[in-house]
């Protein structure tokens, strides 16, 4: 019997194997079309913004495009002494073009971020050009240096040269209190200007402690919710979810009222004799206020995953542990607690990731000692308008969260996480 006669055919005369592959291909296309809206949503709201942030954080083509003649002449400059007449003349021609386009302000602002004082000396150069005070038939170098003494400082020309590459990692280095020096090496900033490392460590510290506080408070609450009769459990669950029904700003403002030195908390401490009236503790605009407010706001995110796991644990397991000779604590530690680890992992990871990027609450109640890296990102987005630096710090924060998630996966395993 030939191989062709052995093939099983469908009613249409098509081999069954070919027909099955065709049906499977159609099912895959249908499944893909079902997830296309979600895929597009993730690409538009997640992939594109992150890609834009990365591009903005390393893009430094603005000055390269504004000073093309200057950078061409600077290619042969060693950067140790003042540049030659040709570099000064090229800079003057580029700057004059920017004046005609009324774009010299952008150059001054960008260079001022590289070296303080650039904004003022470019404005003086602008005034001299508008008054036709510079004679192009004489030495441009001598005339520019007479405008302001900073033009005679080689560090300002070194700063211009550092902006020559169209792409740079300078913003990422700045986020770690480092910079690229005149020799092209990576150097730390002066000790009194190292603020970003302090902010990174403070952010990790506050996020970790808030997670611990939420766990210590949320575990017994979740256990109580899981063991109480349904009518009492539902009432307590409403109390847990009640903060979600209140604006975040309202909750934060409430803590500002409660924790101030003349607030209700301090009044209670004075009433019970815990502190003297003239020695009330400061619990606002410092880390204390940040810890209290953030713990209360993020507590439900710890309770809900724990409750969803504890609800599935049978009470008979604890009774079995006790019947086998274990004390209540031993039965809890050996039997009950290990079963709740998936909920602990989910709650701790959720609270930690939310806390590490929190912004509104630390900004309102944290003060100078409670400022987090997210507040610094917002400051550069709204005040200094240095979006490239804000993008770099945002990506550094995202990378840090991903690293922490990776470490958690290696130590605990994301498969052990249960949200319900």
C-alpha positions in Angstrom: 0.0 0.0 0.0 1.5 3.4 -1.0 2.1 6.2 1.5 -0.5 8.4 -0.2 -3.3 5.9 0.5 -2.3 5.7 4.2 -3.0 9.4 4.7 -6.2 10.3 6.6 -8.3 12.8 4.7 -10.9 15.2 5.9 -14.3 15.5 4.2 -12.9 18.2 2.0 -10.2 15.8 0.7 -7.4 17.7 2.6 -4.9 15.6 4.6 -5.8 15.6 8.3 -2.3 16.7 9.4 -2.5 19.8 7.0 -6.0 20.6 8.2 -4.9 20.4 11.9 -1.9 22.7 11.3 -4.2 25.2 9.5 -6.7 25.2 12.4 -3.9 25.6 14.9 -2.5 28.5 13.0 -5.9 30.2 13.0 -6.2 29.7 16.7 -2.8 31.3 17.3 -3.8 34.3 15.2 -7.1 34.6 17.1 -5.2 34.5 20.4 -2.7 37.1 19.2 -5.5 39.4 18.1 -7.1 39.1 21.5 -3.9 40.4 23.2 -3.1 43.1 20.6 -5.0 45.8 22.5 -3.1 45.0 25.7 0.2 44.8 23.8 -0.4 48.2 22.2 -1.4 49.7 25.6 1.9 48.4 27.1 4.0 49.7 24.2 2.4 53.1 24.2 2.3 53.7 28.0 5.4 51.8 29.1 7.9 50.9 26.4 7.8 54.3 24.5 8.1 56.5 27.6 11.0 54.5 28.9 12.7 54.6 25.5 12.1 58.4 25.4 13.6 58.7 28.9 16.7 56.8 27.9 17.2 58.8 24.8 16.7 62.1 26.6 19.1 61.0 29.4 22.1 60.4 27.0 21.3 62.9 24.3 23.6 65.9 24.3 23.4 67.0 20.6 22.0 70.4 21.4 25.3 72.1 21.9 26.9 70.0 19.2 24.4 71.4 16.7 24.8 75.0 18.1 28.6 75.2 18.0 29.7 73.1 15.0 32.6 75.4 14.0 33.8 75.6 17.6 34.0 71.9 18.1 35.7 71.4 14.8 38.5 73.8 15.8 38.6 72.2 19.3 39.6 68.8 17.8 43.3 69.8 17.9 43.1 71.6 21.3 44.8 69.7 24.2 42.5 71.3 26.8 45.3 72.3 29.1 45.7 75.9 28.2 43.5 78.6 26.8 42.4 77.7 23.2 43.9 79.4 20.2 42.6 82.4 18.3 40.9 80.1 15.8 38.7 78.5 18.6 37.7 81.9 19.9 36.8 83.1 16.4 34.8 79.9 15.7 32.9 80.3 18.9 32.2 84.0 18.1 30.8 83.0 14.7 28.6 80.2 16.1 27.4 82.5 18.9 26.6 85.3 16.4 24.4 82.9 14.4 22.6 81.9 17.6 22.0 85.6 18.4 20.4 86.1 14.9 18.1 83.1 15.6 17.5 84.3 19.2 18.7 80.9 20.6 21.7 82.1 22.6 19.7 81.8 25.8 19.4 78.0 25.4 23.1 77.8 25.0 23.8 79.8 28.1 21.4 77.8 30.2 22.8 74.4 29.0 26.4 75.5 29.6 25.5 76.9 33.0 24.5 73.3 34.0 28.0 72.2 33.0 29.8 75.0 34.7 28.2 77.7 36.9 28.6 81.2 35.6 28.1 80.6 31.9 24.7 82.2 31.8 26.0 85.6 32.9 29.1 85.7 30.6 27.1 84.7 27.5 24.6 87.5 28.3 27.5 90.0 28.5 28.8 88.7 25.2 25.3 89.1 23.7 25.2 92.7 24.8 28.6 93.4 23.2 27.5 91.8 19.9 24.2 93.8 19.8 26.1 97.0 20.4 28.6 96.1 17.6 31.4 96.5 20.1 33.4 93.5 18.6 35.7 94.3 15.7 36.1 91.2 13.5 39.2 92.7 12.0 41.0 92.5 15.3 41.8 89.6 17.6 38.5 88.0 18.7 40.3 86.2 21.5 41.5 89.4 23.1 38.2 91.1 22.8 36.2 88.2 24.3 38.6 87.9 27.2 38.1 91.6 28.0 34.3 91.2 28.2 34.6 89.0 31.4 37.4 87.5 33.3 35.8 84.1 33.2 36.5 83.9 29.4 40.2 83.8 30.5 39.5 80.8 32.7 40.5 77.6 30.9 37.9 75.6 32.9 35.0 77.2 31.0 36.5 76.2 27.7 37.1 72.7 29.0 33.4 72.6 30.0 32.5 73.5 26.4 34.7 70.7 25.0 33.1 68.2 27.4 29.8 68.8 25.7 31.1 68.0 22.2 30.1 64.3 22.1 26.4 64.0 20.9 25.8 61.2 23.5 27.1 61.2 27.1 26.7 59.3 30.4 27.4 62.5 32.3 23.8 62.7 33.7 24.2 59.2 35.2 27.5 60.1 36.7 26.0 63.2 38.2 23.3 61.1 39.8 26.1 59.3 41.7 27.9 62.5 42.5 30.6 62.0 39.9 31.6 63.9 36.7 34.0 63.6 33.8 37.1 65.8 34.4 39.2 67.6 31.9 41.4 64.6 31.3 38.3 62.4 30.4 38.5 60.5 33.7 35.6 59.9 36.1 36.0 62.0 39.4 33.9 62.4 42.5 32.6 65.8 43.3 33.6 67.7 46.4 32.5 66.0 49.6 30.2 68.9 50.6 28.4 68.6 47.3 27.7 64.8 47.5 24.0 64.9 48.0 22.6 62.3 45.5 24.3 59.3 47.2 22.8 60.4 50.5 19.4 60.5 48.8 19.7 57.1 47.3 20.7 55.5 50.7 17.9 57.4 52.5 15.4 56.2 49.9 16.4 52.6 50.4 16.5 53.0 54.2 13.0 54.6 54.4 11.5 52.1 51.9 13.0 49.1 53.8 11.9 50.4 57.3 8.4 51.3 56.0 8.1 47.7 54.6 9.2 46.3 58.0 6.7 48.5 59.9 3.9 47.5 57.5 4.7 43.8 57.9 4.8 44.0 61.7 1.5 45.8 61.8 -0.2 44.1 58.9 0.5 40.5 59.8 -1.6 40.4 63.0 -4.4 42.4 61.3 -4.5 40.0 58.4 -4.5 37.0 60.8 -7.4 38.6 62.7 -9.3 39.1 59.5 -8.8 35.5 58.5 -9.8 34.0 61.8 -12.7 36.2 62.9 -16.3 35.2 62.0 -17.5 36.6 58.7 -19.7 39.4 60.0 -16.8 40.8 62.1 -14.3 40.2 59.5 -16.2 42.1 56.9 -16.5 45.1 59.3 -12.8 45.1 59.9 -12.1 44.7 56.2 -14.1 47.9 55.6 -11.8 49.7 58.1 -8.7 48.4 56.2 -10.1 49.5 52.9 -11.4 52.9 54.1 -8.2 54.8 53.3 -8.6 53.9 49.7 -11.9 55.9 49.7 -10.1 59.0 50.9 -7.8 61.2 48.9 -4.1 60.7 49.4 -3.6 64.5 50.0 -6.4 64.5 52.6 -4.7 61.6 54.5 -1.3 63.3 54.3 -2.7 66.6 55.5 -4.4 64.8 58.4 -1.1 63.5 59.6 0.4 66.9 59.3 -2.3 68.2 61.7 -1.9 65.2 64.1 1.9 65.1 64.2 2.7 68.8 64.6 4.1 70.1 67.9 0.7 71.5 68.9 -1.2 68.6 67.4 -3.3 65.9 69.0 -0.5 63.3 69.3 1.7 65.7 71.2 -1.2 66.9 73.3 -1.9 63.2 74.3 1.7 62.7 75.2 1.6 65.7 77.5 -1.7 64.7 79.0 -0.4 61.2 80.1 2.9 62.8 81.3 5.1 61.1 78.7 6.7 64.4 77.8 6.8 67.9 79.2 4.7 70.6 77.6 7.9 72.7 76.8 9.7 69.6 75.4 7.3 68.3 72.8 9.0 66.1 70.2 9.2 67.1 66.6 7.4 64.6 64.5 6.8 66.7 61.4 9.2 67.6 58.5 11.6 64.8 59.4 11.9 61.1 59.0 9.5 60.4 61.8 6.6 62.0 59.9 7.6 60.2 56.7 7.7 56.8 58.5 4.3 57.3 60.2 2.4 58.7 57.2 3.9 56.2 54.6 3.3 53.2 56.9 -0.4 54.1 57.4 -0.9 54.8 53.6 0.8 51.6 52.4 -0.5 49.3 55.2 -3.5 48.0 53.1 -1.1 46.8 50.4 0.5 44.5 53.0 -2.7 43.4 54.6 -4.6 42.3 51.5 -2.0 39.8 50.1 -1.5 38.4 53.6 -5.2 38.0 54.2 -5.8 36.3 50.8 -3.2 33.7 51.7 -4.2 33.2 55.3 -7.9 32.7 54.3 -6.9 29.6 52.4 -5.1 28.0 55.4 -7.3 25.5 57.3 -7.7 26.1 61.1 -7.3 22.3 61.6 -3.6 22.6 60.7 -2.9 24.6 63.9 -5.0 22.1 66.0 -3.1 19.2 64.5 0.2 20.9 65.4 -1.0 21.4 69.0 -2.3 17.8 69.2 1.2 16.5 68.2 2.7 18.1 71.3 3.6 21.5 70.1 3.0 24.7 72.1 0.8 27.4 70.4 4.0 29.3 69.4 5.7 26.2 68.0 2.7 25.2 66.1 2.4 28.7 64.7 6.1 29.0 63.8 6.4 25.5 62.3 3.0 25.1 60.7 1.2 28.4 60.1 4.0 30.9 59.4 5.6 28.9 56.6 2.3 28.7 54.8 2.0 32.5 54.8 5.4 33.1 53.2 3.9 33.6 49.7 1.6 36.4 51.1 4.6 37.9 53.0 6.7 37.9 49.8 3.9 39.5 47.8 3.1 42.2 50.4 6.7 43.1 51.2 7.6 43.4 47.5 4.5 45.4 46.7 5.0 47.8 49.6 8.8 48.2 49.0 8.4 49.0 45.3 5.6 51.6 46.1 7.7 53.1 48.9 10.9 53.5 47.0 9.2 55.7 44.4 6.8 57.6 46.7 6.7 61.3 46.2 3.7 63.2 47.6 3.9 62.1 51.2 7.6 62.7 51.7 7.3 66.0 49.9 4.7 67.2 52.4 5.7 65.7 55.7 9.4 64.8 55.1 11.1 68.1 55.2 14.8 68.3 54.4 15.7 65.1 56.3 12.8 63.1 54.7 13.4 64.0 51.1 13.7 61.0 48.8 15.2 60.6 45.3 11.7 60.9 43.8 11.4 64.4 45.2 14.7 65.3 43.6 13.5 63.9 40.2 10.3 66.1 40.5 12.5 69.1 41.5 14.5 68.9 38.3 11.4 68.3 36.2 9.5 71.3 37.5 12.1 73.8 38.8 15.4 73.4 37.0 13.8 72.0 33.9 16.7 69.6 33.5 14.7 66.8 32.1 17.7 64.9 30.9 19.0 64.6 34.4 15.5 63.8 35.8 15.2 61.1 33.1 18.6 59.6 34.0 17.7 59.4 37.7 14.3 58.0 36.9 16.0 55.2 34.9 18.5 54.6 37.7 15.5 54.2 40.1 13.8 51.8 37.7 17.0 49.8 37.3 17.4 49.6 41.1 13.9 48.3 41.5 14.5 45.7 38.8 17.8 44.6 40.5 16.0 44.2 43.8 13.3 42.2 42.1 16.0 40.0 40.5 17.7 39.5 43.8 14.3 38.6 45.4 13.7 36.1 42.6 17.0 34.5 43.2 16.6 34.3 47.0 12.9 33.6 47.4 11.5 33.0 43.9 8.6 34.9 42.3 6.8 31.6 41.9 6.3 31.7 45.7 4.4 35.0 45.5 0.6 34.9 45.9 -1.7 37.9 45.6 -4.8 35.8 46.1 
